[in-house]
Amino acid sequence: GLGLLQATHVGVLMDAAGLSVSDYSNASNAPSQTLVPMLVASFSASLQGLDAEAALKYLVLLSDKGKFVKEQVQRLLLETRQFEILAGKLASDGSRSNAALDSYFSKSHVSS
C-alpha cells in the first residue's frame, strides 16, 4: 500500500544521500544494512503482478547489493513468468532478443 511506497522511497533517498537508515526493531540498535534492500524488494514484489518491468526498475536501484539483486531478479522471473518481457524471446537459432533486463545488466549476465 501507500505506506510501503512511502517508506521505500524515503529509504532509497536517504540511502542514496548517505544517511543512516536504522531498523529500530533490531534489538542491538545497530544500523541495519538490510532494511532498505528489504523495503525495495517488498515494494517490488507488490508491483510484480501489475507490471513486472516496473518491479524490475525498483530492484535495479539496489545495484550495489550484488547477490541480493540477482536473487530478487530471479524471484521476479520465476514468480511472474514474464520471461519474454524481462529476459527476451529465444529465436530458433538460439539467439535472444533484447528485453528489460538488457537495459540494466550485461548481455552475459542476462543470458547466464
C-alpha positions as CSV (number, residue, x, y, z in Angstrom):
1,G,0.0,0.0,0.0
2,L,0.8,3.6,0.3
3,G,2.9,3.2,3.5
4,L,5.2,0.7,1.8
5,L,5.5,3.1,-1.2
6,Q,6.4,6.0,1.0
7,A,8.8,4.0,3.2
8,T,10.6,2.6,0.2
9,H,11.1,6.0,-1.4
10,V,12.2,7.7,1.8
11,G,14.6,4.8,2.5
12,V,16.1,4.8,-1.0
13,L,16.6,8.6,-0.9
14,M,18.2,8.5,2.5
15,D,20.5,5.7,1.5
16,A,21.5,7.5,-1.7
17,A,22.3,10.6,0.3
18,G,24.5,8.5,2.7
19,L,22.1,9.0,5.6
20,S,21.8,6.1,8.1
21,V,18.5,4.2,7.8
22,S,18.0,2.3,11.0
23,D,15.8,-0.6,11.9
24,Y,14.6,0.2,15.4
25,S,13.1,-3.3,15.8
26,N,16.7,-4.5,15.8
27,A,17.5,-5.3,19.4
28,S,21.1,-4.3,19.2
29,N,20.2,-0.8,18.0
30,A,22.9,-1.1,15.3
31,P,22.1,0.3,11.9
32,S,20.7,-2.4,9.7
33,Q,22.3,-2.9,6.3
34,T,19.3,-4.9,5.1
35,L,16.4,-2.5,5.8
36,V,16.5,-0.6,2.5
37,P,17.0,-3.7,0.3
38,M,14.1,-5.4,2.1
39,L,11.9,-2.4,1.6
40,V,12.7,-2.2,-2.1
41,A,12.2,-6.0,-2.5
42,S,8.9,-5.9,-0.7
43,F,7.7,-2.9,-2.8
44,S,8.9,-4.6,-6.0
45,A,7.0,-7.8,-5.1
46,S,3.9,-5.7,-4.6
47,L,4.2,-4.4,-8.1
48,Q,5.1,-7.6,-9.9
49,G,1.5,-8.7,-10.5
50,L,0.7,-5.3,-12.2
51,D,3.9,-4.5,-14.0
52,A,7.0,-6.8,-14.0
53,E,9.1,-4.1,-15.7
54,A,8.3,-1.6,-13.0
55,A,9.1,-4.1,-10.3
56,L,12.5,-4.7,-12.1
57,K,13.2,-0.9,-12.1
58,Y,13.0,-0.8,-8.4
59,L,15.2,-3.8,-7.9
60,V,18.0,-2.3,-10.0
61,L,18.1,0.7,-7.6
62,L,20.0,-1.8,-5.4
63,S,22.8,-2.3,-8.0
64,D,25.4,-2.1,-5.3
65,K,23.8,-5.1,-3.4
66,G,25.1,-7.7,-5.9
67,K,24.0,-11.2,-4.9
68,F,20.8,-9.9,-3.3
69,V,19.7,-8.1,-6.5
70,K,20.4,-11.3,-8.5
71,E,18.3,-13.4,-6.2
72,Q,15.4,-10.9,-6.3
73,V,15.5,-10.7,-10.1
74,Q,15.5,-14.5,-10.3
75,R,12.5,-14.5,-7.9
76,L,10.8,-11.9,-10.1
77,L,11.3,-14.0,-13.2
78,L,10.1,-17.2,-11.6
79,E,7.1,-15.7,-9.8
80,T,5.8,-13.6,-12.7
81,R,6.7,-16.0,-15.5
82,Q,7.3,-12.9,-17.7
83,F,10.3,-14.4,-19.4
84,E,9.9,-12.7,-22.8
85,I,9.3,-9.3,-21.4
86,L,12.1,-9.4,-18.8
87,A,14.7,-11.7,-20.4
88,G,13.8,-11.7,-24.1
89,K,12.5,-14.2,-26.6
90,L,14.6,-17.1,-27.9
91,A,14.8,-17.4,-31.6
92,S,15.1,-20.7,-33.4
93,D,18.8,-20.2,-33.9
94,G,19.3,-19.8,-30.1
95,S,19.8,-16.1,-30.1
96,R,17.9,-14.0,-27.6
97,S,16.2,-10.7,-28.3
98,N,16.8,-7.7,-26.0
99,A,14.4,-7.2,-23.2
100,A,14.0,-5.2,-20.0
101,L,16.9,-6.9,-18.2
102,D,19.3,-5.8,-21.0
103,S,18.7,-2.2,-20.0
104,Y,20.3,-2.8,-16.6
105,F,22.7,-5.8,-17.0
106,S,25.2,-7.0,-19.5
107,K,24.2,-9.5,-22.1
108,S,26.3,-12.2,-20.5
109,H,24.7,-11.6,-17.1
110,V,21.2,-11.9,-18.6
111,S,22.0,-15.0,-20.6
112,S,23.6,-16.9,-17.8
